[in-house]
Amino acid sequence: MPLIDEFLQANREYASRFQKGNLPMPPARKVAVLACMDARLDPARILGLEEGDAHVIRNAGGRAADAVRSLVISEQLLGTNTIVIVHHTDCGMLTFTDDSLREKVKKELSTDADHIAFLAFQDLEQSVRDDIAFLRSSPLIPQNIDIRGLIFDVKTGKLHAVA
């Protein structure tokens, strides 16, 4: 069975038991979680969240510069007042540089990606600090928004805070 057909079958089963259709649009916990797209992370489980509790925004590396649009919408239109950034150990973003990926794209796809900031990093804790600093210095994120950074250990399942 093709993968999409498996998904549709799983959805039919899910929908047959679905009872949360009346949740309000704004997140109940007033939090936006920015996390890496890595398949080993389940931000809701990691943080003990349920449907309706939070906005969960995911991208490669959980990078803030790539998520500003969603964070502004979350705060300005839907009332979030906290941002939690979740990066993780063994992240693929540690395995390349922006320049090396641009060269790969040029070689493999015969096109330029020079205009894209892939936002790779070489230091995991520093990447979290950089994203916190980016958001705190952004005129698009109000100063009263609580911004915290965490690192998820993919081997132990534990989180630790980054100052």
C-alpha positions in Angstrom: 0.0 0.0 0.0 1.4 3.4 -0.9 2.4 5.5 2.1 -0.3 8.2 1.5 -2.9 5.5 1.5 -1.6 4.3 4.9 -1.9 7.9 6.2 -5.5 8.2 4.9 -6.4 4.9 6.6 -4.8 6.0 9.9 -6.7 9.2 9.6 -10.0 7.4 9.2 -9.3 5.6 12.4 -8.2 8.7 14.2 -11.3 10.7 13.0 -13.6 8.0 14.2 -12.5 8.6 17.7 -11.9 12.4 17.4 -13.5 14.4 20.1 -11.6 17.7 20.2 -13.3 19.6 17.5 -14.4 22.4 19.8 -10.9 23.6 20.9 -10.5 27.3 20.6 -8.0 28.7 18.0 -5.7 30.5 20.5 -3.4 28.0 22.4 -4.6 27.4 26.0 -1.1 27.6 27.5 -0.3 30.8 25.5 3.0 29.3 24.3 4.7 28.9 21.0 7.3 26.1 20.8 10.0 26.4 18.1 11.6 23.0 17.5 13.7 21.2 15.0 12.0 19.1 12.4 14.0 16.0 13.4 11.8 13.0 13.3 13.1 11.8 16.7 11.5 14.8 18.5 7.9 14.9 19.5 7.7 18.4 21.0 4.2 17.9 22.5 5.3 14.7 24.3 8.7 16.1 25.4 6.9 19.1 27.0 3.8 17.3 28.2 1.5 19.2 25.9 -2.0 18.2 24.6 -3.9 19.4 21.5 -4.9 23.0 21.9 -2.1 23.8 24.4 0.5 25.4 22.2 1.6 26.4 18.7 4.4 24.1 17.6 6.6 25.6 14.8 9.1 23.3 13.3 12.0 23.8 10.8 15.5 22.5 10.2 17.4 23.2 13.4 14.5 24.9 15.1 16.0 28.2 14.0 14.3 31.5 15.0 15.2 33.5 11.8 13.2 30.9 9.8 10.2 31.1 12.2 9.7 34.8 12.8 6.6 35.0 10.5 4.8 32.3 12.5 5.9 33.7 15.9 4.6 37.1 15.0 1.2 35.6 14.0 1.2 33.5 17.2 1.8 36.4 19.5 0.0 39.3 17.7 -3.1 37.5 16.6 -3.4 34.5 18.9 -2.1 35.7 22.3 1.0 33.7 23.0 3.3 35.3 25.6 6.0 32.7 25.8 8.4 31.2 23.3 10.3 28.0 24.0 13.1 27.1 21.6 14.0 23.4 21.5 17.2 22.3 19.8 18.7 18.8 20.2 21.8 16.6 20.4 23.0 14.8 17.3 21.4 17.5 15.1 22.0 17.3 11.3 22.5 21.1 11.3 25.9 20.4 13.0 27.1 18.3 10.0 27.5 20.9 7.3 28.0 24.6 6.6 25.9 26.9 4.6 28.6 27.1 2.0 29.0 23.4 1.7 25.3 22.9 1.2 25.2 25.7 -1.4 28.0 23.9 -3.3 26.1 20.6 -3.1 22.9 22.2 -4.4 24.9 23.8 -7.3 26.5 20.4 -8.2 23.5 18.2 -7.7 20.7 20.5 -8.9 22.6 22.8 -11.3 21.1 25.9 -9.6 22.2 28.6 -7.2 21.1 28.6 -3.5 23.4 31.6 -2.7 20.4 33.6 -1.5 19.4 31.1 1.1 20.7 31.2 4.7 20.5 27.6 5.7 21.4 28.6 9.3 23.8 25.7 10.0 25.7 25.8 13.2 28.8 24.3 14.8 28.0 24.7 18.5 24.7 23.4 19.8 24.3 25.5 23.0 25.5 28.6 21.1 22.8 28.1 18.5 20.2 28.2 21.2 21.7 31.4 22.7 21.9 32.9 19.3 18.2 32.2 18.6 17.2 33.7 22.0 19.3 36.8 21.3 17.9 37.1 17.8 14.3 37.1 19.1 15.0 39.4 22.0 16.6 41.9 19.7 13.9 41.7 17.0 11.5 44.6 16.8 8.8 42.1 15.8 8.9 40.3 19.2 7.7 42.4 22.2 10.1 42.7 25.1 7.5 41.3 27.5 7.6 37.9 25.7 9.3 35.2 27.9 11.8 33.4 25.7 13.6 30.3 26.9 15.9 27.8 25.3 16.2 24.1 25.8 18.3 21.2 24.4 16.7 17.8 24.1 19.0 14.8 24.4 18.0 12.3 21.8 19.7 9.4 23.7 18.1 10.0 27.1 15.0 12.0 26.4 16.0 14.6 28.9 15.8 18.4 28.4 18.3 20.9 29.8 17.9 24.6 29.9 20.3 26.9 28.1 21.1 30.3 29.7 
